[in-house]
Amino acid sequence: MWGKIGVRVKTDLNSIARSCGFAIFTLTPILLVLASCGGPESPSSEAGTTAANAATQEANVAKPAERNAPPSVSYDQHPAAGKLAPPAATLTNPLNADPAAAQQGQMLFAAMNCDGCHGGGAVGFVGPSLVDGRWRYGGEDGALFHSIFYGRPRGMPAYGGLLNDTTVWQLISYVRSQPVPAVVPTVAWQ
């Protein structure tokens, strides 16, 4: 009895599989043609709907910060192999002489919790001092820009995905505006 039921079930399953395979083989091209038609909407109404949806989406979603990846930066402090430096540019702070940029940078420094690592006034805390003139990765404007934009090993996050170029330059303006403390609380990297 089990054998007969097993054979019968097997036979029934084989016939169903053959039927389904034929149906899938026959219906697949038809379904692909129907899917490519686009339905009852005309192309002009579809374009209008798409544009309206895109405008609504842009209004509801915050636009990401304008990001322009800086060029490779030339570091005078880093020796070049074979005395041939790779092609690079020198970045300079376009807001260097702007006291309003330094003031805005001070507010950003606190708001972004930079002082949580670098201390109030950027004199150093868990992270290094940014005002003592000692730089592990270079102290030029371009090196500071790269440190903030791309981050550094051992704890400095990359903020280039969050901040636009102007904001990074404002932070650098603030750091540059700080006086060198009389007593430097950090030690040299050498």
N, C-alpha and C positions, 0 to 999 in steps of 0.2 A: 504494500500500500504506500509506504513512504517513497519507494522507488518510482511508482507511477506518478505520485504528486510531484516529486522532484523533477521528473522528466517533463511533466506537463508544465510546471512552473518555468523550467528552463526553456522549453519550447515557446511558451507565451512571451517570456522576456526577450528571446531572440527575435521573435516576430515584431515585438514593439520596437526594439532597437533598430531593426531594418526599416520599419516605417518612419521612425523619427529621423534616422539618418537621411532617408530619401526626402523627408519634409524639410530638414535643415538645408540639404544640398539644393533643393528647389527654391526655398523661400529666401535664402541669404542674399542672392543678387537682387531680388525684388525689394527686400528691406533696405539694402544699401542705396538703391535708386530713390526710394521714397525718402530716406533720411537726407539725401543730398538736395532734395527739392526745396526744402526750407519752409514748407507749409503754406498756408493760405495768405500770409502777409506779402505785400508787394515789397520790392527792394527799397523803394523810397520811404515807406513807413518804417521799415526795419532800421534804416540808417537814422531816421529821426528818433526812434525809440532808443537806439544805442547811444546816440549823442545825449539824450535827456538823462539816461541812466548814468552815463559817465559824468555829467555835470553834477548830478545829485550825489554821486559817490565822492567827487572831489570836494564838495561843500561839507560833507559829513566827516571826512577823514582828514586829519591834520597832515599838511604837506611836510615831507622830511626836510631837514636842514639842507641848504644848498651845499653840496660837497664837491669841491674841486681838489682832487688828489694833488698834493704839491709835487714838484719835480724832485728828482734825487738831489740831495743837498750836499754841497761841498763843505767838508769839515777841515779847516786848516790844522786842527790839533791831531788829526788822524794821519798816520804815515801811509803813503801809497806804495803798494808792492812794485818794485822795480822803478820807483820814482815816477810812475805813470798813473795818475789819478783817473778814475772812470769819469765819463761825462757827467757833469752835475752843474747845478745852478746855485747861486747864493741868494737865499731868501732874506729879505730885510722887512722889518715891521713897518707897514705903511701908516700906522697910527702912533709911531714913536714919540712925536712931539705933541700929542693931543692929551691934555690933562683930563678931559671928559672921558676919554677911552680908558685911562688908568682908573678913574673913579668907577666907571661901569665894570671894569675888570675886578675891582675890589669887591663889589656886590656879588659878582659871579663867583668869585673865589670862595666867599662865605656860603652862598646859596647852593653851590655844587659840592659843598663839604670838602673842598681842597684843604681847608685848614684842619680837617680831621686827621690828615696825615702829615701835612707840611707845617702845621702849627699856625697860630694867629700871627699875622705879619709875615708869614712864609719863612720864619726863622728856623724851622725844623722841629719835628716831633718824632713820630714813628717813621715818617719819610724824611728825606734829606732837606736841609735848609736850601732855599732858593735865592737867598740874598747874600750868602757869604763868599760868593765868587768862586766856589769850588764845584766843578761840574764833572760828573762821571761820564756823561755822553756828549759833552760839548756845550759851551755857554753862549754861542752865537744865536741870533734870532732864529735862524733856520733850524738849528739843533733843538731849541726849545719848542719850536712849532712841531717838529717831528716827534718829540717826546710826548706832547699833549695829543697830537693827532693820531699817531700810531701806537702810543704806549711804549713801555720799556719792560724788560725782564725784571723780576724781583719786586713786582707790586704796582707799577704804574699802569692803570688801565688805558686803553685806547679810546679817546673821546671823538675821533673823527667821524664816527657814525652818528653822533648826536649833535655836534657843534659845527657851525659853519666857520669859514675862514676868519671872518670879522670877529667872531666871539673868541676864537683862539688868540688872535692878535690883541684883543682887549685884556685877556688874562696875562699875556706876556708884557703888555704895557704896565699893568699893575705890579708885576714882579720886578720889572726894571725900575719902577718909581720908588721902591722900598730902599731905605738907607742900609748900608752895611752896618751890622751891629758892632759896638765897641768890643764886646767879648763874643767870639765866635763859638757857639756851643757844640759844633760838630768837629769831627776830625777829618783829615785829608784822606782821599781814597788810596794814595800811594803807600 
